[in-house]
Amino acid sequence: MAKTVFKATAEGQDGLTMLCKARDFEIVIDEPPELGGNDKGMNPVEALLTALAACKAIVIKAFASKHRIKLNSVRVEVEGVLDPDGFLGLNKDAKIGYSEVTTHYYIDADNTEEEIDKYVKFVEKNCPVKDSIVNAPTMNYVIK
Amino acid sequence: MAKTVFKATAEGQDGLTMLCKARDFEIVIDEPPELGGNDKGMNPVEALLTALAACKAIVIKAFASKHRIKLNSVRVEVEGVLDPDGFLGLNKDAKIGYSEVTTHYYIDADNTEEEIDKYVKFVEKNCPVKDSIVNAPTMNYVIK
């Protein structure tokens, strides 16, 4: 497919509520009341974990048969540790974003433990969202 | 607030469709037909850009008055460049995730250009999703 441009937009609504769009798909991102929001949707750091969990799970499904994984079902849970005191400006030593992210793979497949271990190594290397985090892209911005 | 754990789950549905949850909020992540999906939701790399756009826009709204920004409205658009041939296994030289991400800030505020420039610099440094990408967290996984 060669280089492709993906896009997303966030538009401010009431308070911290954001109406977000990518192609024809809309989701609402917000913050819980304790972070000043209207609690109308998951917050951005949860959306980041959602993107990561979904990406890993999609890679698992998409490449299973090629890797001879007889997949029955998959669920991916991701947990991230973040200290809000960082971005709230309450603790200058606290990291602004996640300090640690752990993925729990629940894979039901008619394969050996060794085969599943090997397949998860492949998934960890070939997940576009994970790669975008651990091998950060060049980041630019423009003010309009 | 000290260290807080945020969570998200992706559960495989039909084909590549993923039902994703964070707290009580659900979104569907999928792939477009050309990437083998059912096209029932934005895809993971679009969800990543959505998280980034929403996070920047929320930081803009949340800290505006503290920084004396008289904000009327905000919209953040994010574009990412990614070559699907990487994760599709068609080109071993292609990066798996995004190679470049550009943010377009549309800020309507009763402030000077210089004040807005300075504020965007603050936003770029204090966005938890951006920090999670440019200063990657430790990444672990467990197979269950």
Interface residues (C-beta under 8 A of the other chain):
Chain A: M1 A2 K3 T4 V5 F6 K7 A8 T9 A10 E11 G12 G15 L16 M18 C20 A22 R23 F25 I27 I29 E31 P32 E34 G36 G37 G41 M42 N43 P44 V45 E46 A47 L48 L49 T50 A51 L52 A53 A54 C55 K56 A57 I58 V59 I60 K61 A62 S73 V74 R75 V76 E77 V78 E79 G80 V81 L82 D83 P84 D85 G86 F87 L88 G89 K95 I96 G97 Y98 S99 E100 V101 T102 T103 H104 Y105 Y106 I107 I116 D117 V120 E124 K125 N126 C127 P128 V129 K130 D131 S132 I133 V134 N135 A136 P137 T138 M139 N140 Y141 V142 I143 K144
Chain B: M1 A2 K3 T4 V5 F6 K7 A8 T9 A10 E11 G12 G15 L16 M18 C20 A22 R23 F25 I27 I29 E31 P32 E34 G36 G37 G41 M42 N43 P44 V45 E46 A47 L48 L49 T50 A51 L52 A53 A54 C55 K56 A57 I58 V59 I60 K61 A62 S73 V74 R75 V76 E77 V78 E79 G80 V81 L82 D83 P84 D85 G86 F87 L88 G89 K95 I96 G97 Y98 S99 E100 V101 T102 T103 H104 Y105 Y106 I107 I116 D117 V120 E124 K125 N126 C127 P128 V129 K130 D131 S132 I133 V134 N135 A136 P137 T138 M139 N140 Y141 V142 I143 K144
